[in-house]
């Protein structure tokens, strides 16, 4: 469960920062040092070492200034977190392909998947309460526009966007886990299984667990590991979009819309 939430900073200060509103000049500000530059370096630090490594002191060292100097631009860690999430959202394309809504929705999902792969620290942050910056709003507008002509009501459009966003986040989490498993545990998937296989063959009776044994062996041989996150993502996304298509064809009525 993420322990970090966006939207926790002072609203006036945060929105002024994210929307680049005029700010009062504070004494001691260093020429050339801006919130955008600070945010870019903070995001690079989070990309390289995770959010645990992102402190005002470490960021100041990276920029060649004291931590106290940074507080003249970004008042605290909550505002800094909102800033780097906003900068990440700025990387999303502004437009969608000139195609049907299914293709556009798939594009939205794949863009979000790629964003998580570039910035895995985003999975450590809950955006349940949005940061409300311009790129956050643009992201939501773009997601809704993907299904604007799918024949759905307003609330159903919002629910579809939420369902796809939740699916992508979960799938991306699994992909990042697969990518970092060896680094964290010291074992590759093959090494991990080799350590367990002998005893598991004695413990798991194929007469009791016939499906788990048969399908698990076939899947492991196919994937070369416990799972194939990219393949699972593509499969799940296709099934999800097909479900939305059937839902929209039914007029968005029934239990799925309740």
Secondary structure, DSSP 8 states (H G I E B T S, - for coil): ---EESS-S-HHHHHHHHTT------TT--TT--HHHHHHHHHHHHHHH-GGG--HHHHHHHHTS-HHHHTTTS-SHHHHHHHHHHHHHTTS-S---SS-HHHHHHHHHHHHHHHHHH-GGGGGEE-SS----HHHHHHHHHHHHHTTTSS--HHHHHHHHHHHHHHHHHHHHHHHHHHHHHHHHS--HHHHHHHHHHHHHHH--TTTSHHHHHHHHHHHHHHTSS--HHHHHHHHHHHHHHHHHHHHHTTT-SGGG-
